């Protein structure tokens, strides 16, 4: 079997291409794709528990910790004690973080809008259906 005959080859290739594109764009504004992705997953009003960010984004806790530490040093986020649970911390955006979040949001919407112009709604829905099924099969450990 050739690599390009497998589903995972195409998923991996597409994701790395998308990641490279987002990183190139984010670098123009002084941050990375992973930083932008974190910014988009933080609740602007209430903040988000750091323990929810990793699972929400499919990110390992060590990578997330490193990213959050960098973001805090750059003044994009601040950590506050969770008033509902003193054992946890909420991640909040700073005014600079909110600006960078808007840039990230604009770029993601721009990319998706362009794809919607090129790929039909029917094909997009089929793609999402296939990806959701793939996620379900992997989550339920039905492969190995």
C-alpha positions in Angstrom: 0.0 0.0 0.0 1.2 3.5 -0.9 1.0 6.2 1.8 -1.3 8.3 -0.3 -3.8 5.5 -0.5 -4.5 5.8 3.3 -7.0 8.1 4.9 -4.6 9.1 7.7 -2.0 10.3 5.2 -4.4 12.8 3.7 -5.6 14.0 7.1 -2.0 14.4 8.3 -0.9 16.2 5.2 -3.9 18.5 5.2 -3.5 19.3 8.9 0.2 20.1 8.6 -0.5 22.3 5.6 -3.3 24.2 7.4 -1.0 24.5 10.5 1.8 25.9 8.4 -0.6 28.4 6.8 -2.0 29.6 10.1 1.5 29.8 11.6 2.7 32.0 8.7 -0.3 34.2 9.2 -0.1 34.4 13.0 3.6 35.2 12.8 2.7 38.4 11.0 0.9 39.5 14.2 3.5 38.2 16.7 2.1 34.9 17.8 1.6 31.3 16.8 -1.2 29.1 15.6 -1.4 27.3 18.9 -1.6 30.6 20.8 -4.4 31.7 18.5 -6.2 28.4 19.0 -5.9 28.8 22.8 -7.2 32.4 22.6 -10.3 31.2 20.6 -11.1 28.6 23.2 -11.1 30.9 26.2 -14.5 32.2 27.3 -14.1 36.0 27.0 -16.6 36.8 29.8 -16.1 34.1 32.4 -12.7 32.8 31.7 -12.0 29.1 31.2 -10.6 26.5 33.6 -7.1 25.5 32.4 -8.2 21.9 32.9 -10.9 22.3 30.2 -8.6 23.8 27.6 -6.5 20.7 26.8 -9.3 18.3 26.2 -11.3 20.9 24.3 -8.4 21.5 21.9 -6.9 18.0 21.8 -3.7 19.3 23.3 -1.5 17.5 25.8 -1.2 19.1 29.2 2.6 19.6 28.9 2.3 21.4 25.6 -0.7 23.4 27.0 1.2 24.4 30.1 4.2 25.6 28.1 1.9 27.6 25.7 0.0 29.1 28.7 3.2 30.1 30.4 4.4 31.8 27.2 1.1 33.5 26.7 1.1 34.8 30.3 4.7 36.2 29.8 3.5 38.0 26.7 0.6 39.6 28.5 -2.1 37.7 26.5 -3.7 36.0 29.5 -3.9 36.2 33.2 -4.7 33.4 35.7 -7.3 34.0 38.4 -8.5 31.7 41.2 -11.8 30.1 40.4 -14.4 31.6 42.7 -16.5 28.4 42.5 -13.6 26.0 43.1 -10.6 27.3 45.0 -8.5 24.4 43.8 -8.7 25.4 40.1 -7.6 28.4 38.1 -9.5 30.3 35.4 -7.7 31.6 32.4 -8.8 35.1 31.3 -7.8 37.2 28.3 -6.1 40.5 28.8 -7.0 43.4 26.5 -4.0 42.4 24.3 -5.2 38.8 24.4 -8.7 40.0 23.2 -7.1 41.9 20.3 -5.1 38.8 19.3 -8.2 36.7 19.7 -10.1 38.9 17.2 -7.3 38.5 14.7 -7.3 34.7 15.1 -11.1 34.7 14.8 -11.0 36.8 11.6 -8.4 34.5 10.0 -10.3 31.3 10.8 -13.5 32.8 9.5 -11.7 34.1 6.4 -10.2 30.6 5.7 -13.6 28.9 6.2 -15.4 31.4 4.1 -13.0 30.7 1.2 -13.4 27.0 1.6 -17.2 27.4 1.5 -16.8 29.3 -1.8 -14.8 26.3 -3.3 -16.4 23.3 -1.7 -20.1 22.6 -1.8 -22.2 22.5 1.3 -23.0 18.9 0.6 -19.4 17.9 0.3 -18.5 19.9 3.5 -21.3 18.1 5.4 -20.1 14.7 4.1 -16.5 15.5 5.2 -17.6 16.6 8.7 -19.7 13.4 8.9 -16.7 11.3 8.0 -14.4 13.1 10.5 -17.0 12.7 13.3 -17.3 9.0 12.6 -13.5 8.7 12.6 -13.4 10.5 16.0 -16.1 8.3 17.4 -14.3 5.1 16.2 -11.1 6.2 17.8 -12.7 7.4 21.0 -14.5 4.1 21.4 -11.2 2.2 20.7 -12.8 0.2 17.9 -9.6 0.1 15.8 -7.1 -1.9 17.8 
